[in-house]
Structures are given as C-alpha cells and as structure tokens.
C-alpha cells in the first residue's frame, strides 16, 4: 500500500511538472529574423538568413 501511494504521488508530480513546462512556452514571442545588413568579414553575402532559406538548404 505504501509503495502504491508513493508511486501515485510521483506520477502526479511528473504530470504537474510537465504541464508547468508546457504552459511556459505559451507567452513566448515567435522567432526574429536576423537584421544584419552588412556583409560580415570573410563572407560574400549579408548575414540575413530567413527560415524559409534554411529549409530550402535542408538545414
């Protein structure tokens, strides 16, 4: 009986922690696109890379 109670309390704690972690992500803003307009040293293209371009490249 004691093992069952402790196991039940542990499962409840895990569910509570999981819900708390899920709720943390609700208020976060979306990703911000890079705003570097100049060409970084040693590069040939500006440092601005969109998410769509990364998907095209397969990254």
C-alpha positions in Angstrom: 0.0 0.0 0.0 2.8 2.4 0.8 4.6 1.8 -2.5 1.4 2.4 -4.4 0.9 5.7 -2.6 4.4 6.9 -3.3 4.2 5.8 -6.9 0.9 7.7 -7.3 2.4 10.8 -5.8 5.5 10.6 -8.1 3.3 10.2 -11.2 1.2 13.2 -10.1 4.4 15.3 -9.6 5.6 14.4 -13.1 2.3 15.3 -14.7 2.3 18.7 -12.8 5.9 19.4 -13.9 5.0 18.6 -17.5 2.0 20.9 -17.5 4.1 23.7 -16.0 6.7 23.3 -18.7 4.1 23.3 -21.5 2.4 26.4 -20.1 5.8 28.3 -20.1 6.0 28.3 -23.9 2.6 29.9 -24.5 3.6 33.5 -23.9 6.9 33.4 -25.9 7.2 35.6 -29.0 8.0 34.0 -32.4 11.4 33.8 -34.0 13.0 37.0 -35.0 14.7 37.3 -38.4 18.3 38.4 -38.5 18.8 42.1 -39.1 22.5 42.3 -40.1 22.5 44.3 -43.4 26.3 44.4 -43.8 28.4 41.6 -45.1 30.3 40.0 -42.2 34.1 39.9 -42.5 35.2 36.9 -44.6 31.7 36.4 -46.1 30.3 37.2 -49.5 26.6 37.5 -48.6 24.8 39.5 -45.9 24.2 37.8 -42.6 20.4 37.9 -43.1 19.1 34.4 -43.5 15.4 33.6 -43.4 13.8 30.5 -42.0 12.5 29.6 -45.5 16.0 29.8 -47.0 17.3 27.4 -44.3 14.6 25.0 -45.1 15.5 25.2 -48.8 19.1 24.4 -48.0 17.9 21.4 -45.9 19.4 22.6 -42.6 
